């Protein structure tokens, strides 16, 4: 039996690894941790393998290597949402208007 999704997310290595300081997860702002939690929750809700998200994250990082890491997490989460029909591009754009500064 594989590890729960949150353990797989926590233990990712390489370019997709979660930021850490002395082993503890570290985020610069609360929204960054929320993106991780939403990705884990969506993967669980859709009963997907964690690689469904992890591969999108690796692609998001390689497509834009200079983008801040947590923004790549957001891009990977958006791709997962769109690819699995959880929401459409228009709905995502509309919701983003409410949270952008």
DSSP file (Angstrom, degrees, kcal/mol; ACC not computed):
  #  RESIDUE AA STRUCTURE BP1 BP2  ACC     N-H-->O    O-->H-N    N-H-->O    O-->H-N    TCO  KAPPA ALPHA  PHI   PSI    X-CA   Y-CA   Z-CA
    1    1 A X              0   0    0      0, 0.0     3,-0.1     0, 0.0     2,-0.1   0.000 360.0 360.0 360.0 134.4    0.0    0.0    0.0
    2    2 A X        -     0   0    0      1,-0.1     3,-0.1     6,-0.0     6,-0.0  -0.333 360.0 -89.0 -79.3 162.9    1.4    3.4   -0.9
    3    3 A X        -     0   0    0      1,-0.1    -1,-0.1     2,-0.1     5,-0.1  -0.278  54.0 -88.2 -64.1 153.2    1.8    6.3    1.5
    4    4 A X    >>  -     0   0    0      1,-0.1     4,-2.0    -3,-0.1     3,-0.7  -0.244  43.0-106.6 -57.7 155.7   -1.1    8.7    2.0
    5    5 A X  H 3> S+     0   0    0      1,-0.3     4,-2.6     2,-0.2     5,-0.2   0.872 118.6  55.9 -55.5 -42.3   -1.1   11.6   -0.5
    6    6 A X  H 3> S+     0   0    0      1,-0.2     4,-2.3     2,-0.2    -1,-0.3   0.852 107.9  49.2 -64.9 -32.0    0.0   14.2    2.1
    7    7 A X  H <> S+     0   0    0     -3,-0.7     4,-2.1     2,-0.2    -1,-0.2   0.887 110.5  50.5 -71.2 -37.9    3.1   12.1    2.9
    8    8 A X  H  < S+     0   0    0     -4,-2.0     4,-0.3     2,-0.2    -2,-0.2   0.907 112.9  46.8 -64.0 -40.7    3.9   11.8   -0.8
    9    9 A X  H >< S+     0   0    0     -4,-2.6     3,-1.1     1,-0.2     9,-0.3   0.930 113.3  48.5 -65.0 -45.7    3.6   15.5   -1.2
   10   10 A X  H 3< S+     0   0    0     -4,-2.3     8,-0.3     1,-0.2    -1,-0.2   0.855 114.2  46.1 -62.7 -36.2    5.7   16.2    1.9
   11   11 A X  T 3< S+     0   0    0     -4,-2.1    -1,-0.2    -5,-0.1    -2,-0.2   0.284  77.8 133.7 -97.1  10.0    8.5   13.8    0.8
   12   12 A X    <   -     0   0    0     -3,-1.1     6,-0.4    -4,-0.3     2,-0.2  -0.304  38.0-160.8 -59.6 143.4    8.9   14.9   -2.8
   13   13 A X    >   +     0   0    0      4,-0.2     3,-0.8     3,-0.0    -1,-0.1  -0.573  43.6  29.5-115.3-177.8   12.5   15.3   -3.8
   14   14 A X  G >  S-     0   0    0      1,-0.2     3,-1.8    -2,-0.2    -2,-0.0  -0.267 120.1 -17.7  69.6-152.2   14.3   17.1   -6.6
   15   15 A X  G 3  S+     0   0    0      1,-0.3    -1,-0.2    43,-0.0    -3,-0.0   0.755 138.6  53.3 -61.1 -25.9   13.0   20.2   -8.3
   16   16 A X  G <  S+     0   0    0     -3,-0.8    -1,-0.3     2,-0.0    -2,-0.2   0.410  80.0 128.5 -91.3   2.4    9.5   19.6   -7.0
   17   17 A X    <   -     0   0    0     -3,-1.8     2,-0.2     1,-0.1    -4,-0.2  -0.235  65.5-109.0 -65.1 148.5   10.5   19.3   -3.4
   18   18 A X        -     0   0    0     -6,-0.4    -1,-0.1    -9,-0.3     9,-0.1  -0.519  42.7 -97.2 -74.7 139.9    8.6   21.3   -0.8
   19   19 A X        -     0   0    0     -2,-0.2     7,-2.4     7,-0.2     2,-0.3  -0.325  51.4-177.8 -62.1 138.0   10.7   24.2    0.7
   20   20 A X  E     -A   25   0A   0      5,-0.3     2,-0.4    -3,-0.1     5,-0.2  -0.945  27.4-160.3-137.0 156.2   12.2   23.3    4.1
   21   21 A X  E >  S-A   24   0A   0      3,-2.3     3,-1.8    -2,-0.3    -2,-0.0  -0.943  88.9 -20.0-134.7 114.0   14.3   24.7    6.9
   22   22 A X  T 3  S-     0   0    0     -2,-0.4     3,-0.1     1,-0.3    -1,-0.0   0.854 129.6 -51.5  55.1  37.2   16.0   22.2    9.1
   23   23 A X  T 3  S+     0   0    0      1,-0.3     2,-0.3     3,-0.0    -1,-0.3   0.153 114.4 113.8  91.1 -18.8   13.5   19.6    7.9
   24   24 A X  E <  S-A   21   0A   0     -3,-1.8    -3,-2.3     1,-0.1    -1,-0.3  -0.659  75.6-105.6 -89.5 141.5   10.3   21.6    8.6
   25   25 A X  E     -A   20   0A   0     -2,-0.3     2,-0.4    -5,-0.2    -5,-0.3  -0.409  40.7-164.0 -62.2 137.3    8.1   22.8    5.8
   26   26 A X        +     0   0    0     -7,-2.4     2,-0.4    -2,-0.1    -7,-0.2  -0.991  13.3 178.5-131.6 131.4    8.6   26.6    5.2
   27   27 A X        -     0   0    0     -2,-0.4     3,-0.1     1,-0.1    -9,-0.0  -0.980  26.5-144.6-129.7 145.0    6.4   29.0    3.4
   28   28 A X  S    S+     0   0    0     -2,-0.4     2,-0.3     1,-0.2    -1,-0.1   0.751  88.2  17.0 -78.5 -24.1    6.9   32.7    2.9
   29   29 A X  S >> S-     0   0    0      1,-0.1     3,-1.4     0, 0.0     4,-0.9  -0.985  80.2-112.2-146.6 152.7    3.2   33.5    3.1
   30   30 A X  H 3> S+     0   0    0     -2,-0.3     4,-1.7     1,-0.3     3,-0.4   0.832 111.9  64.1 -56.0 -34.5    0.1   31.6    4.2
   31   31 A X  H 3> S+     0   0    0      1,-0.2     4,-2.0     2,-0.2    -1,-0.3   0.820  95.0  60.9 -62.0 -28.7   -1.3   31.3    0.7
   32   32 A X  H <> S+     0   0    0     -3,-1.4     4,-1.6     1,-0.2    -1,-0.2   0.922 105.8  44.9 -66.1 -43.2    1.7   29.1   -0.3
   33   33 A X  H  X S+     0   0    0     -4,-0.9     4,-2.4    -3,-0.4    -1,-0.2   0.848 110.1  56.7 -65.4 -34.1    0.8   26.5    2.3
   34   34 A X  H  X S+     0   0    0     -4,-1.7     4,-2.9     2,-0.2    -2,-0.2   0.875 102.6  54.1 -66.1 -37.3   -2.8   26.7    1.2
   35   35 A X  H  X S+     0   0    0     -4,-2.0     4,-2.4     2,-0.2    -1,-0.2   0.923 109.4  48.4 -62.6 -42.9   -1.9   25.8   -2.4
   36   36 A X  H  X S+     0   0    0     -4,-1.6     4,-2.4     1,-0.2    -2,-0.2   0.935 112.8  48.1 -60.6 -45.9   -0.1   22.7   -1.1
   37   37 A X  H  X S+     0   0    0     -4,-2.4     4,-2.7     1,-0.2    -2,-0.2   0.891 111.2  50.1 -63.3 -39.8   -3.1   21.8    1.0
   38   38 A X  H  X S+     0   0    0     -4,-2.9     4,-2.7     2,-0.2     5,-0.2   0.900 110.1  50.5 -65.8 -39.6   -5.5   22.3   -2.0
   39   39 A X  H  X S+     0   0    0     -4,-2.4     4,-2.4     2,-0.2     5,-0.2   0.940 113.1  45.5 -63.2 -46.3   -3.4   20.2   -4.2
   40   40 A X  H  X S+     0   0    0     -4,-2.4     4,-2.3     1,-0.2    -2,-0.2   0.934 114.7  48.8 -61.3 -46.0   -3.3   17.3   -1.7
   41   41 A X  H  X S+     0   0    0     -4,-2.7     4,-2.9     1,-0.2    -2,-0.2   0.893 111.8  48.1 -62.4 -41.2   -7.1   17.7   -1.1
   42   42 A X  H  X S+     0   0    0     -4,-2.7     4,-2.5     2,-0.2    -1,-0.2   0.916 110.4  50.9 -68.0 -42.6   -7.9   17.7   -4.8
   43   43 A X  H  <>S+     0   0    0     -4,-2.4     5,-2.6    -5,-0.2     4,-0.4   0.921 114.7  44.7 -59.8 -42.6   -5.7   14.6   -5.5
   44   44 A X  H ><5S+     0   0    0     -4,-2.3     3,-1.2    -5,-0.2    -2,-0.2   0.936 112.5  50.9 -66.3 -46.1   -7.5   12.8   -2.6
   45   45 A X  H 3<5S+     0   0    0     -4,-2.9    -2,-0.2     1,-0.3    -1,-0.2   0.876 114.7  42.8 -60.7 -38.9  -11.0   14.0   -3.7
   46   46 A X  T 3<5S-     0   0    0     -4,-2.5    -1,-0.3    -5,-0.2    -2,-0.2   0.456 108.7-126.1 -86.4  -0.8  -10.4   12.8   -7.3
   47   47 A X  T < 5 +     0   0    0     -3,-1.2    -3,-0.2    -4,-0.4     2,-0.2   0.900  56.8 154.1  55.6  45.2   -8.8    9.6   -6.0
   48   48 A X      < -     0   0    0     -5,-2.6     2,-0.3    -6,-0.2    -1,-0.2  -0.557  51.0-103.6 -96.7 163.4   -5.7   10.3   -8.2
   49   49 A X    >   -     0   0    0     -2,-0.2     3,-2.2     1,-0.1     4,-0.5  -0.643  34.0-117.3 -79.0 146.2   -2.2    9.1   -7.8
   50   50 A X  T >> S+     0   0    0      1,-0.3     4,-2.6    -2,-0.3     3,-1.4   0.804 111.8  71.4 -57.5 -29.1    0.1   11.9   -6.4
   51   51 A X  H 3> S+     0   0    0      1,-0.3     4,-2.4     2,-0.2     5,-0.3   0.767  82.8  71.3 -59.7 -24.2    2.1   11.7   -9.7
   52   52 A X  H <> S+     0   0    0     -3,-2.2     4,-0.5     1,-0.2    -1,-0.3   0.889 112.3  28.7 -57.0 -38.9   -0.9   13.3  -11.4
   53   53 A X  H <> S+     0   0    0     -3,-1.4     4,-2.3    -4,-0.5     3,-0.4   0.896 116.8  58.4 -85.7 -46.1    0.0   16.5   -9.6
   54   54 A X  H  X S+     0   0    0     -4,-2.6     4,-2.5     1,-0.3    -3,-0.2   0.871 105.2  50.3 -55.6 -42.8    3.8   16.0   -9.3
   55   55 A X  H  X S+     0   0    0     -4,-2.4     4,-2.1     1,-0.2    -1,-0.3   0.867 109.6  51.0 -66.4 -35.5    4.3   15.7  -13.0
   56   56 A X  H  X S+     0   0    0     -4,-0.5     4,-2.5    -3,-0.4    -1,-0.2   0.883 110.4  50.4 -66.6 -36.8    2.4   18.9  -13.6
   57   57 A X  H  X S+     0   0    0     -4,-2.3     4,-2.5     2,-0.2    -2,-0.2   0.930 108.9  50.1 -66.0 -45.1    4.5   20.6  -11.0
   58   58 A X  H  X S+     0   0    0     -4,-2.5     4,-2.4     1,-0.2    -2,-0.2   0.914 113.0  47.4 -59.5 -42.4    7.7   19.4  -12.7
   59   59 A X  H  X S+     0   0    0     -4,-2.1     4,-2.6     2,-0.2    -2,-0.2   0.904 110.2  52.0 -64.8 -41.6    6.5   20.7  -16.0
   60   60 A X  H  X S+     0   0    0     -4,-2.5     4,-1.3     1,-0.2    -2,-0.2   0.895 112.2  46.6 -62.8 -39.5    5.4   24.0  -14.5
   61   61 A X  H  < S+     0   0    0     -4,-2.5    -2,-0.2     1,-0.2     6,-0.2   0.928 115.0  45.2 -67.7 -45.2    8.9   24.5  -13.1
   62   62 A X  H >< S+     0   0    0     -4,-2.4     3,-0.5     1,-0.2    -2,-0.2   0.832 110.4  54.5 -70.8 -30.3   10.7   23.5  -16.3
   63   63 A X  H 3< S+     0   0    0     -4,-2.6    -1,-0.2     1,-0.3    -2,-0.2   0.836 128.0  18.0 -69.4 -31.8    8.5   25.6  -18.4
   64   64 A X  T ><  +     0   0    0     -4,-1.3     3,-1.7    -5,-0.2    -1,-0.3  -0.600  69.8 170.6-139.5  73.8    9.3   28.7  -16.3
   65   65 A X  T <  S+     0   0    0     -3,-0.5    -1,-0.1     1,-0.3    -3,-0.1   0.711  79.0  53.8 -63.8 -20.5   12.4   28.1  -14.3
   66   66 A X  T 3  S+     0   0    0      2,-0.1    -1,-0.3     3,-0.0     2,-0.1   0.546  84.4 105.4 -90.3  -6.7   12.7   31.7  -13.1
   67   67 A X  S <  S-     0   0    0     -3,-1.7     5,-0.1    -6,-0.2    -3,-0.1  -0.450  88.2 -92.3 -70.5 143.9    9.2   31.8  -11.8
   68   68 A X    >>  -     0   0    0      1,-0.1     4,-1.3    -2,-0.1     3,-0.8  -0.307  37.8-118.0 -56.3 141.3    8.9   31.7   -7.9
   69   69 A X  H >> S+     0   0    0      1,-0.3     4,-1.5     2,-0.2     3,-0.7   0.876 110.7  49.8 -51.5 -50.4    8.5   28.1   -6.7
   70   70 A X  H 3> S+     0   0    0      1,-0.3     4,-1.9     2,-0.2    -1,-0.3   0.784 104.9  59.0 -67.6 -25.2    5.1   28.5   -5.1
   71   71 A X  H <> S+     0   0    0     -3,-0.8     4,-2.3     2,-0.2    -1,-0.3   0.834 103.0  53.2 -69.1 -30.8    3.7   30.2   -8.3
   72   72 A X  H <X S+     0   0    0     -4,-1.3     4,-2.5    -3,-0.7    -2,-0.2   0.871 105.7  53.8 -68.2 -36.0    4.7   27.0  -10.1
   73   73 A X  H  X S+     0   0    0     -4,-1.5     4,-2.4     2,-0.2    -2,-0.2   0.918 109.1  48.8 -60.6 -42.7    2.7   25.0   -7.5
   74   74 A X  H  X S+     0   0    0     -4,-1.9     4,-2.7     2,-0.2    -2,-0.2   0.920 110.6  49.9 -63.7 -44.0   -0.3   27.3   -8.3
   75   75 A X  H  X S+     0   0    0     -4,-2.3     4,-2.2     1,-0.2    -1,-0.2   0.899 111.6  49.0 -61.4 -40.9    0.2   26.7  -12.1
   76   76 A X  H  X S+     0   0    0     -4,-2.5     4,-2.1     2,-0.2    -1,-0.2   0.888 111.2  49.6 -66.8 -38.8    0.3   23.0  -11.5
   77   77 A X  H  X S+     0   0    0     -4,-2.4     4,-2.5     2,-0.2    -2,-0.2   0.920 110.3  50.3 -65.3 -43.3   -2.8   23.1   -9.4
   78   78 A X  H  X S+     0   0    0     -4,-2.7     4,-2.6     1,-0.2     5,-0.2   0.908 109.8  51.2 -60.4 -41.8   -4.6   25.1  -12.1
   79   79 A X  H  X S+     0   0    0     -4,-2.2     4,-3.0     1,-0.2    -1,-0.2   0.905 110.3  49.0 -62.4 -41.2   -3.6   22.6  -14.7
   80   80 A X  H  X S+     0   0    0     -4,-2.1     4,-1.7     2,-0.2     6,-0.3   0.921 111.3  49.8 -63.9 -43.6   -4.9   19.7  -12.6
   81   81 A X  H  <>S+     0   0    0     -4,-2.5     5,-2.2     1,-0.2     6,-0.9   0.926 116.3  41.7 -59.9 -46.8   -8.2   21.6  -12.1
   82   82 A X  H ><5S+     0   0    0     -4,-2.6     3,-1.3     1,-0.2    -2,-0.2   0.923 112.7  52.8 -68.6 -44.9   -8.6   22.2  -15.8
   83   83 A X  H 3<5S+     0   0    0     -4,-3.0    -1,-0.2     1,-0.3    -2,-0.2   0.804 114.7  41.8 -63.3 -29.7   -7.5   18.8  -16.9
   84   84 A X  T 3<5S-     0   0    0     -4,-1.7    -1,-0.3    -5,-0.2    -2,-0.2   0.291 111.5-117.3-103.1   9.6   -9.9   17.0  -14.7
   85   85 A X  T < 5S+     0   0    0     -3,-1.3    -3,-0.2     2,-0.2     3,-0.1   0.738  70.4 136.7  67.1  24.1  -12.8   19.4  -15.4
   86   86 A X  S   <S-     0   0    0     -5,-2.2     2,-0.3     1,-0.3    -4,-0.2   0.872  82.2  -9.9 -68.7 -36.3  -13.2   20.6  -11.8
   87   87 A X  S    S-     0   0    0     -6,-0.9    -1,-0.3     4,-0.0    -2,-0.2  -0.971  75.2-114.6-154.6 159.1  -13.5   24.1  -13.2
   88   88 A X     >  -     0   0    0     -2,-0.3     4,-2.3    -3,-0.1     5,-0.2  -0.490  33.2-104.9 -93.6 168.0  -13.2   25.9  -16.5
   89   89 A X  H  > S+     0   0    0      1,-0.2     4,-2.5     2,-0.2     5,-0.2   0.880 120.0  53.6 -59.9 -40.1  -10.6   28.5  -17.5
   90   90 A X  H  > S+     0   0    0      1,-0.2     4,-2.4     2,-0.2    -1,-0.2   0.909 108.7  48.5 -62.7 -42.5  -13.3   31.3  -17.3
   91   91 A X  H  > S+     0   0    0      2,-0.2     4,-2.5     1,-0.2    -2,-0.2   0.907 111.3  49.9 -65.2 -41.3  -14.3   30.3  -13.8
   92   92 A X  H  X S+     0   0    0     -4,-2.3     4,-2.3     2,-0.2    -2,-0.2   0.929 111.8  48.4 -61.6 -44.2  -10.6   30.2  -12.6
   93   93 A X  H  X S+     0   0    0     -4,-2.5     4,-1.3     1,-0.2    -2,-0.2   0.906 111.4  50.2 -62.8 -41.6  -10.0   33.7  -14.1
   94   94 A X  H  X S+     0   0    0     -4,-2.4     4,-0.6     1,-0.2     3,-0.3   0.913 112.4  46.5 -63.4 -43.2  -13.2   35.1  -12.5
   95   95 A X  H >X S+     0   0    0     -4,-2.5     3,-1.0     1,-0.2     4,-0.5   0.864 106.1  59.6 -67.3 -35.5  -12.2   33.7   -9.1
   96   96 A X  H >X S+     0   0    0     -4,-2.3     4,-1.9     1,-0.3     3,-1.1   0.826  94.8  64.1 -63.4 -31.1   -8.6   35.0   -9.5
   97   97 A X  H 3< S+     0   0    0     -4,-1.3    -1,-0.3    -3,-0.3    -2,-0.2   0.820  99.8  54.2 -59.9 -30.1  -10.0   38.6   -9.8
   98   98 A X  H << S+     0   0    0     -3,-1.0    -1,-0.3    -4,-0.6    -2,-0.2   0.653 116.1  35.4 -80.6 -15.6  -11.3   38.3   -6.3
   99   99 A X  H << S+     0   0    0     -3,-1.1    -2,-0.2    -4,-0.5     2,-0.2   0.591  90.6  98.5-115.9 -13.2   -7.9   37.3   -4.8
  100  100 A X     <        0   0    0     -4,-1.9     0, 0.0     1,-0.1     0, 0.0  -0.520 360.0 360.0 -75.7 144.5   -5.3   39.3   -6.8
  101  101 A X              0   0    0     -2,-0.2    -1,-0.1     0, 0.0    -4,-0.1   0.499 360.0 360.0 -66.4 360.0   -4.1   42.5   -5.2
